[in-house]
């Protein structure tokens, strides 16, 4: 159901927002802002832009009017955990900006709302969207220690777990409403924080601004032709995202003399290790392309029929929703989030291990029509993960808080 408003003003607070992005939360806000704006909501964003640690003398703020939001940016030191550093470093700045604004509601994000939460609630109702689980981040960081993980990830998510857990719990306890981006994540948070929050915690999936996505896809150029045997992996190259599994998949495909080719776009701590493994195994069917700008990523999307997301843990990844909306076939491990977002594999290819996932890929054309599956995925995703659907559901939540 489409919900329209004409006078509501909402303030988003988070450490990142395009073009300064370190993860999917900034993209989530950007997409949601578009959907809200189309429904008459005035959107404000207080966010950050990272500064090198050596340039702290260049502290200030930048304000800009963008099509979907009025954006205020404050600089902050660029070291993890960035969402906490941004908020603590700019706590006074944030409070001063909020004091001057007359907004109906404040929409915070997990980890970026506490400790400012008590002050924010004195100005307007606060809703917090949760995008991850500290418990699951700790578990996967421990699992990564002997599987290609980095000390930085272990330190951030294992050693830093008590701080993450405390902040998330306070945000859940003291917010006026709380949202998770998937049912799987809601279950994980309730396991960690307690079932007494089951009624307060609601689920709204992330969404994609489909007109913008289609425009970017078309602007990528018709000279980039889709290849039925091309697989794209895009993301930060660290253990949690399963980037080393892409090398294993390439090895298994080459061993079977398959014609599939894998394109990897992204950078991260495991880039050099991936290149070493590729050279050691003599792999000719995998290409490491480095970091990709948004237009470059769209060109990669045009070239591929499949998008691999072999993450060990996710909640509701934007790369999955975007690829499905473009009719790309997702390749994923069978986990709670992947089963939920593809309706138990009806709209994707899932398997319990990378070996079985590769086998399913090789034999796929013998069992189903790839083009028909691609078409069905596109139809399903554009119905389920349109940002206008997500925006309408959030507006319903907003109305409940301010009425």
C-alpha positions, 0 to 999 in steps of 0.5 A: 500500500502506498502511503503519502505525506505532505508535512513530515520531516525526518532526520537520519544520523549515520557516519556514512552517506554517499559518496563517503561510504564504508558499508551498506548502511549509507546506501540504505539511507540514500535509497530510503531517502529517495522513496520517502522524498517521493512521498512528500517527506522532507529528509535531513541527513547528519553524517560524516566524511573521514579525514586522514588522522594526520589532518585533524586541523581541517575540522569543520562541516559541509552542508549541501542540498541534494535531490533526496535530502538536506545533508550536513557533514562533519569530519571525523578521524578515519579509524574503526569503529567508524560509526562510534568514532564519528558520533563521539567526535562530533557529539556536540556538533550533532546536538547543535544541529539537532537543536536548530532543526524542527523535525518530527522524527529522528531515524538512527542506525545501529551503533550510530545512535547511542550515546546521543540517544537520550538527548535525541529523544528529548527533541523528537521520537527516535526509531533505530534500524538494526543492520547486523548482530554483534553476536554473529559478528563476534562468532564469525570473527572467531571462525575467521582466525584460522581461515584467512581472517585478519587481526583487524577484523578479530580485534574489531568484532571479538575484542570490541564485542562488549562495546558493540553489544552494550551500544546495540542493547541501549539503542534497542531498550531506549528507542521508541521503535526498532526495526531489523532489515530481515527476519533472520536478523530479528531472530539473531538479535532476540537470541542475543538481547532477549525475547522481551523485545519481540513485540517492539522489534519489527522487520522491514526489508531494505529496498532498491530505488529501481528507476535510479538503478535502471538508469545507471544500468542503461548508462553503463553502455550497450557495448557491454554484452551479458555473457551467460558464463560470467560470474561477478563478485563485488565487495570488500575482500575479507574473510566474512564476504567469502572472497577466498571461496571465489578462488576455490570456485574458480579452481573447481570450475577450471578443473571441470573444464567449465567455460565459466569466468569469474570477475572480482571487483573490490579491495581489502586485506585478502587481495594479495593472498587471493592473487598468490593462490591464483598464481599458485593454482595457475587459474585462468578463469578469474580476474581481479579487477580491484576497486570499482566505481559505481559506473564501473560496477554497473558495467560489470553487472551488464557483463554477468549473468550470475552474482556470487555472494558467498558471505559467511554472514549477512542480514539484507545485503544491498548487492543482492537486492540490486542484482536480483532487481536486474535479473542476475542469478545469485549464488549463495551459501544456504544461510538464514538470510539467503533462504529468506531473501530468495524464498528458500532458493526459489529465486537463486542458487543455494548450497551448503558448501562452495563445492556443492554450489559449484556443482549446482552451477555447472549442471544448472542448464541441464535442469532449468532454463537460465533465462526463465530463472533470470526473468522470474528473479527480476519480477520477484525482486522488483515486487518485493524489494522496491524502495517505495514499498520499504518507504511506505512501511517506514512511513506507517511506523513514523505515523505510529510514533508521532500520532 
